[in-house]
Amino acid sequence: MVTGLVLVRLNAGREKQTLKQIKDTKGVAHTSAVYGRWDLVVDIEAEDLPSMTHVVVEKIRAIPGVASTETLVTTAI
C-alpha cells in the first residue's frame, strides 16, 4: 500500500463541483480545505506507485477546475 498527499490548487468559481468530484474519485481517502498557496490537501491510497500516479494524473488532474497539483508520497518511519 502506498499513501500520499496531493496538494491541489483550484480555479475560482468551480470549487464546490470540483471538490465533489475529487471526493468521489476512487483512491481518495480524505480531503481537507486549506488556506494559502494550495486550496486542498487530498489523502490518496493506492496499491503501488504506478496506481497512485494513475489516480493523480488520469483522474484528479482531469477534473475540470483543478488548476495544478503537487504530490508528496508518504512513507512510514
PyRosetta script that sets phi, psi and omega in degrees:
from pyrosetta import init, pose_from_sequence

init()
pose = pose_from_sequence("MVTGLVLVRLNAGREKQTLKQIKDTKGVAHTSAVYGRWDLVVDIEAEDLPSMTHVVVEKIRAIPGVASTETLVTTAI")
pose.set_psi(1, 132.2)
pose.set_omega(1, 177.3)
pose.set_phi(2, -115.3)
pose.set_psi(2, 136.1)
pose.set_omega(2, 176.6)
pose.set_phi(3, -123.6)
pose.set_psi(3, 156.3)
pose.set_omega(3, 179.7)
pose.set_phi(4, -159.7)
pose.set_psi(4, 166.7)
pose.set_omega(4, 174.9)
pose.set_phi(5, -115.0)
pose.set_psi(5, 130.8)
pose.set_omega(5, 177.5)
pose.set_phi(6, -112.7)
pose.set_psi(6, 118.5)
pose.set_omega(6, 175.3)
pose.set_phi(7, -86.7)
pose.set_psi(7, 128.8)
pose.set_omega(7, -172.7)
pose.set_phi(8, -124.5)
pose.set_psi(8, 131.5)
pose.set_omega(8, 171.5)
pose.set_phi(9, -105.0)
pose.set_psi(9, 129.9)
pose.set_omega(9, -177.2)
pose.set_phi(10, -104.5)
pose.set_psi(10, 152.6)
pose.set_omega(10, 170.9)
pose.set_phi(11, -78.5)
pose.set_psi(11, 140.8)
pose.set_omega(11, -179.5)
pose.set_phi(12, -64.6)
pose.set_psi(12, 140.6)
pose.set_omega(12, 174.6)
pose.set_phi(13, 97.9)
pose.set_psi(13, -13.4)
pose.set_omega(13, -178.6)
pose.set_phi(14, -123.6)
pose.set_psi(14, 17.5)
pose.set_omega(14, -171.4)
pose.set_phi(15, -57.3)
pose.set_psi(15, -48.1)
pose.set_omega(15, -176.4)
pose.set_phi(16, -63.4)
pose.set_psi(16, -46.0)
pose.set_omega(16, -179.8)
pose.set_phi(17, -64.6)
pose.set_psi(17, -42.2)
pose.set_omega(17, -178.7)
pose.set_phi(18, -66.1)
pose.set_psi(18, -43.7)
pose.set_omega(18, 179.3)
pose.set_phi(19, -60.4)
pose.set_psi(19, -42.7)
pose.set_omega(19, 179.4)
pose.set_phi(20, -60.7)
pose.set_psi(20, -45.0)
pose.set_omega(20, -179.8)
pose.set_phi(21, -64.7)
pose.set_psi(21, -39.1)
pose.set_omega(21, 178.6)
pose.set_phi(22, -63.9)
pose.set_psi(22, -46.4)
pose.set_omega(22, -179.8)
pose.set_phi(23, -59.9)
pose.set_psi(23, -33.2)
pose.set_omega(23, -178.3)
pose.set_phi(24, -82.7)
pose.set_psi(24, -3.1)
pose.set_omega(24, -177.8)
pose.set_phi(25, -75.8)
pose.set_psi(25, 129.3)
pose.set_omega(25, 177.6)
pose.set_phi(26, -62.2)
pose.set_psi(26, 128.9)
pose.set_omega(26, -178.2)
pose.set_phi(27, 106.7)
pose.set_psi(27, -17.2)
pose.set_omega(27, 177.4)
pose.set_phi(28, -84.4)
pose.set_psi(28, 119.4)
pose.set_omega(28, -178.2)
pose.set_phi(29, -92.9)
pose.set_psi(29, -34.1)
pose.set_omega(29, -175.4)
pose.set_phi(30, -162.0)
pose.set_psi(30, 149.1)
pose.set_omega(30, 174.6)
pose.set_phi(31, -129.3)
pose.set_psi(31, 144.8)
pose.set_omega(31, 176.6)
pose.set_phi(32, -134.2)
pose.set_psi(32, 130.5)
pose.set_omega(32, 173.3)
pose.set_phi(33, -80.4)
pose.set_psi(33, 136.7)
pose.set_omega(33, -179.5)
pose.set_phi(34, -134.1)
pose.set_psi(34, 163.1)
pose.set_omega(34, 177.0)
pose.set_phi(35, -108.2)
pose.set_psi(35, 149.2)
pose.set_omega(35, 179.4)
pose.set_phi(36, 124.6)
pose.set_psi(36, -148.1)
pose.set_omega(36, -176.9)
pose.set_phi(37, -65.4)
pose.set_psi(37, -28.4)
pose.set_omega(37, -179.6)
pose.set_phi(38, -112.1)
pose.set_psi(38, 156.0)
pose.set_omega(38, -179.3)
pose.set_phi(39, -102.3)
pose.set_psi(39, -31.0)
pose.set_omega(39, -178.4)
pose.set_phi(40, -137.0)
pose.set_psi(40, 150.1)
pose.set_omega(40, 165.8)
pose.set_phi(41, -118.3)
pose.set_psi(41, 122.3)
pose.set_omega(41, -176.2)
pose.set_phi(42, -114.0)
pose.set_psi(42, 123.5)
pose.set_omega(42, 175.6)
pose.set_phi(43, -85.9)
pose.set_psi(43, 127.7)
pose.set_omega(43, -177.6)
pose.set_phi(44, -115.6)
pose.set_psi(44, 141.6)
pose.set_omega(44, 171.7)
pose.set_phi(45, -128.6)
pose.set_psi(45, 132.3)
pose.set_omega(45, -179.8)
pose.set_phi(46, -146.7)
pose.set_psi(46, 162.6)
pose.set_omega(46, -179.7)
pose.set_phi(47, -65.6)
pose.set_psi(47, -40.2)
pose.set_omega(47, -177.3)
pose.set_phi(48, -154.5)
pose.set_psi(48, 175.9)
pose.set_omega(48, -177.4)
pose.set_phi(49, -62.3)
pose.set_psi(49, -42.1)
pose.set_omega(49, 176.4)
pose.set_phi(50, -60.8)
pose.set_psi(50, -36.5)
pose.set_omega(50, 177.8)
pose.set_phi(51, -67.0)
pose.set_psi(51, -39.1)
pose.set_omega(51, 177.5)
pose.set_phi(52, -64.5)
pose.set_psi(52, -42.3)
pose.set_omega(52, 177.8)
pose.set_phi(53, -58.4)
pose.set_psi(53, -41.8)
pose.set_omega(53, 179.0)
pose.set_phi(54, -61.5)
pose.set_psi(54, -44.4)
pose.set_omega(54, -180.0)
pose.set_phi(55, -60.3)
pose.set_psi(55, -45.9)
pose.set_omega(55, -176.6)
pose.set_phi(56, -71.2)
pose.set_psi(56, -52.7)
pose.set_omega(56, -172.5)
pose.set_phi(57, -76.0)
pose.set_psi(57, -48.0)
pose.set_omega(57, -173.9)
pose.set_phi(58, -85.4)
pose.set_psi(58, -25.9)
pose.set_omega(58, -175.8)
pose.set_phi(59, -104.7)
pose.set_psi(59, -65.1)
pose.set_omega(59, -173.6)
pose.set_phi(60, -66.2)
pose.set_psi(60, -48.5)
pose.set_omega(60, -178.0)
pose.set_phi(61, -66.3)
pose.set_psi(61, -19.8)
pose.set_omega(61, -179.6)
pose.set_phi(62, -83.9)
pose.set_psi(62, -8.4)
pose.set_omega(62, -178.3)
pose.set_phi(63, -75.2)
pose.set_psi(63, 127.6)
pose.set_omega(63, 177.1)
pose.set_phi(64, -59.1)
pose.set_psi(64, 132.6)
pose.set_omega(64, -179.5)
pose.set_phi(65, 105.7)
pose.set_psi(65, -13.6)
pose.set_omega(65, 175.5)
pose.set_phi(66, -85.0)
pose.set_psi(66, 116.3)
pose.set_omega(66, -178.2)
pose.set_phi(67, -86.3)
pose.set_psi(67, -42.8)
pose.set_omega(67, 179.6)
pose.set_phi(68, -162.5)
pose.set_psi(68, 161.7)
pose.set_omega(68, 178.1)
pose.set_phi(69, -139.0)
pose.set_psi(69, 158.7)
pose.set_omega(69, 169.7)
pose.set_phi(70, -140.7)
pose.set_psi(70, 127.3)
pose.set_omega(70, -174.0)
pose.set_phi(71, -107.2)
pose.set_psi(71, 132.9)
pose.set_omega(71, 177.1)
pose.set_phi(72, -116.7)
pose.set_psi(72, 112.2)
pose.set_omega(72, 178.8)
pose.set_phi(73, -80.9)
pose.set_psi(73, 130.2)
pose.set_omega(73, -176.8)
pose.set_phi(74, -100.9)
pose.set_psi(74, 153.6)
pose.set_omega(74, 176.6)
pose.set_phi(75, -134.8)
pose.set_psi(75, 152.6)
pose.set_omega(75, 175.8)
pose.set_phi(76, -78.2)
pose.set_psi(76, 139.1)
pose.set_omega(76, 177.9)
pose.set_phi(77, -124.2)
pose.dump_pdb("model.pdb")
